[in-house]
Amino acid sequence: MNKLVEINFDGIVGPSHNYAGLSLGNIASASHKGNASYPRAAALQGIAKMRGNLERGLVQGFLLPLPRPNFGLLRDLAVGDETNPALVAAAWSASSMWTANAATVSPAPDTGDGRCHLTPANLVTMLHRGQEWRDTQAQLKIAFGDQRHFAVHDAVPSSFGDEGAANHMRFCNSHDAPGVEVFVYGRPGGRFPARQHEQASRAVARLHGLEPRRCVFIEQNPAAIEAGAFHNDVVAVANEKVLFTHDQAFADQIDAYEAIRAVFPDLHVVEVPESQVTLEEAIRTYLFNAQLVTLPTGEMALVVPSECQESASVWSWCERMLASNGPIRHVIPVDVRQSMANGGGPACLRLRVVADPATVDARFMLDEAKAERIEAVIAQMWPETIQPDEIGTEALAAKVIEAREALLAVLSLDELA
């Protein structure tokens, strides 16, 4: 077997990308509700981000848009002419682009049977997301279909909300070494829903055959959820030995660090204090919803939304961090504005899977030639813009379906039609 490496699987933004404001607690999504969207620009921005990772020497994969509109959901909801527009919009949602919510992933070095385990997130808190997991699972079973190396589970029971890797962190000395897995959950009762249930996290850990002594369960700060951090990855991100976090991320920040250090003594915390970057500004710019990656040189880079560069307090902090010669040596802004307007930054757009790339279905792995083919389909077939009143129309439905089918054809993935 080749060396295990971290592969980032980015979600290709679907042709029905729109701003319906369906996600309670996601401030960016709510603030852009009713705006015109630009699916073609959104998808091309995502491909450009993936290309950037390839150029940096990182291994890059992708996942495909799910079938939309979801006519089965419309049928089950008995949608008609007088139906609440939000129900119609749910069936058109392109939110599967945020593959950090696709599943929770435990690499082979961590699991009891030595395989990489993936559990699709049930996403039951929100209707527009709760429809996703079976189609996501179908895709995961193809991409990670080699059962000698992977196990793809069903979602955990819907009584317990699970939002996937957006609430999961892994610490290790290197990606191919045994790691410690950290599950962050919220407690209900606030103005916005706490989407990750503690019991869902514990169920995933058991499904994956993780050693209990190498799992840590931490409560997210209720104040962060109230401020708009609907997932932990809006206020904290980890890579190998490093935790990059806001000092308001966890319900008890010091206890959280101590709990991780008890099982992973090499933890290096890079903490951003409220006094230098407020929680509100961190959420507005998605400083922590960034890709923290290890480059082939061994140095770490933080891939942030370009909004960070436009914030005086955030960018000043980034410059001071780089000058301090800490573990994060590069900060790289990328333009994902269409995704950001709907509440998803660079971290939302990718699912991290530690695996040997040779064991993954090659159709889901990106190279330059495949990126060009995908871009060509998007440029030709994706709607340039979608106005709010187009959602639910037959004309747009035909265009969205045709665009996705063209992408499946060019990637030889017709079994997902």
N, C-alpha and C positions, 0 to 999 in steps of 0.2 A: 504494500500500500504506500502511496505517496504521502508526504507530510500533510497533516490536516491544517487547513488555513481558514481564515474567516472570509466568507463570501457574503457580500451585501446583495440581497435580492430586492431591487426597487420595483415598486408598482408603476406600471405604465398608466398614465392618466387616461381614463376612459372617455369616449366621444360624447357621453352625456354629462360631463362635468358641468355643474351648475351651482348657484348660490341660493338654496332654499332655506338656509338657516335652521336646519333640523336638529342641531346638536345642542341641547340645553347644557349650559356651563362652558361652552366653547365660545369665548367672547368674540374672537375674530369671525367665526362663522355667523354669529348672530348680528354682528355689526355690518356685514355685507349682504344680509338677506335681501333678496329682491333685485340685486344688481345683475346686469348682464355679465355672462361669463364668457371665457375664451378658451374652449377646450383644446384647440390646435396649439395655441401658445403655451398652455399649461403642459401638454404632453411633450412638446419640444423642449421646454425648460427642464423637464424631468430627464429626457434623453441627454441633454447637455450635461446635467449633473453626473449621470452615469459615465459619460465619455470622460469627464474630468477625473473620475476615480480610476478609469482604465489608464489614462495618461500618467497617473501617479504610481502606477504599478500594482494597483489593487485588483483583486479578483471580483468580477461583477456579474451578477445574474439579474433576472427580472421575473416578475409575475404579471399575468395578463389581466385586463379588465374583465369583470364578470358580466354575464349576459344582462343587458338592460334594453328596454324596460323589463322588469320582472313581471310578466303577465300572470304567473302563478300567484304572486302576492296580490295583484290587483283582483284576481278572481276570488281569492280567499277572503279579501276584505269587502267583497261585494261593491266594488267601486263603481259609481255611476256619475251622472252629470251633476248631481247635487252634493257629491262627496267633498269633504274637507280637502282643500288643495294639498295639505301636508301629506295626506295618505297617498295621493298621486305622486307627489315629489319623492316620497320614500322609495317607490318602485323604480324610480329613475336615478337614484343616487349613485354617484361614481366613487363613493367613499372607500371602496376596496383598494384604491390607489395607495392608501396609507397602510402599507404592509407590516408596519410595526404592530398592528393589531390583528394580523392574519393568524398568528399562532405564537405559542411559547416554545422555545427550542432549547433542548439540553443536549450538548455535544457528547459524543461517544465516551470521552475520558471520564465523564461525570456519572454515567449511568450503570446500573447493575449488570446489564447484558452486553455492554460495550458497543451499543448502537446509538446513533443520533435519534432522539425522540422529538416528535413535533405534535403538539395538541392544538388544533384550531380553536380560536377564541369564540365563545358563544355570543358575545356582544349583545346580550339580551336587554341591556338598559335602554337602548335606542332602537326603535322599529327599523329605521333605514339601515342599521348595521346588523341587527339580529337576523336578517335574511341571508347573510353572506356565508355562514360557515360551511354549509354543505358544498356549495360551489367552490369555495376556497379549498376545502378538503380534497375535492376531486382533482384540483390542479396540483396540490401537494403530493397526492398519490402518484401522479405521473412524474413530476419533477424529482421526487425522492422515492421512486418505486422499487429500488433495489433493496429488498428486505434483508439482505445480509448486512446492510449498513444503516438502514433507516427503519423506524417504526412510526407510522402516522396514525394517531388515535382519533376517536370521536371527541367532540367538545364535551366539557364537563356538564353535568345536569344544569338546566336553565334556572333552577332555584337560586344559583349563585352566579352573579355576574363576573365574567372573565373577559378582559380586554387585551390579553396577549402580552407580547414582548415589550410593549410600552410601559409595563409595570414590573419588568424583570431585568435584573442586572447580573453579570457574571464577572467574578474576579479570578485571575489566574496569573501565573508567572509567564506563561506564553499560551497562545490559543490552543495548542495541541497538548497542553498539560492538564491534569485534573484541576477542576476549578471549584469555587464556592458560588452557589447561586442564591441571589437575594430577590425576594418577592416583596413588593411594596403594595399594600392594600389601603383602602379607605374605610372610614366608618360612616354609616348613614346618619341622616338627621339634619344636614345642612341645607342651605338654600339651593345648592346644586347637588346632583347625585354623585355619590362615591361609587364609581363604576367597577372598581376591582374589589371583589369580596375575598376576605381572608380564607374562607373555606374553599373557594375556587383555586386559590394559589396552592393551598395544601393538597388539594386533589390532584393538581397537575404534578406536583413534586412526587406524589406517590405513583401516579401513572408512569412517570419517567424513571422510576426505580432509583431515585436519588437517596444517598445516605442522609438520614435526618441530621446527623451532626455536621453536615456540610451544606445545610440550608439555613437561611436566615429570613425571618419574616418581620417586616418593619412597617409601622403605620405611617402613612402620609400625613403631613401637616394639614389639619382641617382648614387652616387659614389659607394655605396654598390652593386648595380646591375651591374655596370661596372666591379667591382672586382670579380663577380661570385656569388653574393647572389641573385639567380634567384627567390627565395621566401623569404618572411620575416623570416620564421623559420630558415633560415641559419644564421641570425644575432640577433634574439630575441626569447625568449620563456617565457610564462607566466604560473602561477599556483596560484589559489586563490588570495592572496593579493600581490604576488611577480611578478615583471617584471625583468627577467635576460636578459641583453641586452648589446651589444657593443655600445660604445658612438658614432659610426658612422652609426647606424641603420636607423635613420629617417632623413628626409630632414631638419627638425628643431627639434633637440632633446629636447630642453627646452620646446618649445611649445607643443610637443607631451606629455611630462610628465604633463604639466599644463592642457591640454585638458582632460586627463584621470582623474587627481585629481579633476577636477571640478565636475565630476559625481561619482567618487570613491575616496573619501578623504583618505582612508586607504592604498592607493598604497605604496608599499615598492619597491624601485628601487635598484637593484644590478647591477651597471654599470661597465663594463670592459673598461678601457681607452686604446686608441690607443697606448699610450706611453708604456703600459705594454704588451699588446697583439695586434699586428697589425691586421688590417682588413684581410689582406691576410692570416695570420697564423690562424686566427679564422675560415676563410672559408676552408682553407686546412685541418684543424683538425676537423671541424664541432663541435666546442665547444658549440655553441648555438643550433645546430640541435640535441638537447638532450631531453630526457624525464624528465621534472621537475614534480615530483609526490609527493603526500602526503602519507606517510607511515601510517599504522595503529596506530603507536605511536603518530601521529600528527606531527612528524618531516618531513621536506622536503628532498628529495634526488634528485640528478642530475645524470641521467644515460647517460653517454657520450661514444663516440667511443673510443676504446683503443688507437687510434692515438693521443688522447689528452695526454695520459700518456707518450707518446714518444716525446712530444714537450716540451723542457725546459721552454719556456716562458709560455705556457698554463698551464703546470702542477704546476709550481711555483705559478702562480696566483691562481689556485684552492687550493693549500695548504694554501696560505695566506687568502683566503676567508674562509676556514674552521676554521682557527685559530682566525678569527675575531669574531666568535660566532654570525654570522648573521643568517638569516632565513634558508639558505641552509646548512644542517648539514652533508650531506654525498655526496660524489662524487664516482660513481660506474662505472668503465670502463667495456664495453662489446665489444666482437669481432663481428663486422658486416662488415668485410673487403670486402667481395664480393659486398655487397650493396654500401659501401663507394666508391669503384672503379668506380661505375656507377653514383655516385653523390647523394647518399641517406644515411643519418645517422639514429640513433634511432628514431628521431622525424618524419622523412619521413615515416617510416615503420608503423606508428600507427595513427588511427583515434580515437579521444577522444569523447565518448558519455556519457553524464550524464543521467542515467536512473536507474530504478529498474531492476536488472538482471532477475527477474522473469517474466518481460514483454517482454524479448527478446527471439526469437526462440532459444531453448536450443542447437540446433545443431551448433550454431555459438559461443558457450561459451566453453572455454578451461578448462579442468582439467587434472590431471596427466595421467589418463587412455587414454583420447583422444589424448594427446600429444604423447604417446607411439605409438598409432595406426597411427597417421600422420607421425611420424618419420619412422616407418617401411615401409610405402608406399614410402616415399621419398628415403630411403636407397636402396630400391629395384628397383624403377621405374624411378627416375629422372636421366637424363644423368649426368655422372660424369664430362664430359667436352664437350664443343661445340667449334669447330674451326670456324673461320669466313666463310670459304668456305662451311660449312655445312648448313648455313642459306638458306632456299629455297628448300632444297632437300626433295624428297619424303620419304626417309628413316628416316630423323630426324622428319619430320612432323608426321609420324606414331607413332614414339616413344613418342613425346610430347603429342599427343592426347590420347594415351593409358595411359600415366602416370596421366594426369589430370582426366580421367574417373575413374581410380582406386581410386584416392583420393575422388572423389564425391561418389563412391560406399561405401567406408569405413565410410563416414560421413553421409550416407543416404540422400544425396542431389542430387539425380539423376535428379531432375527437372531442374537443372542448366546445364545439358549436352547439 
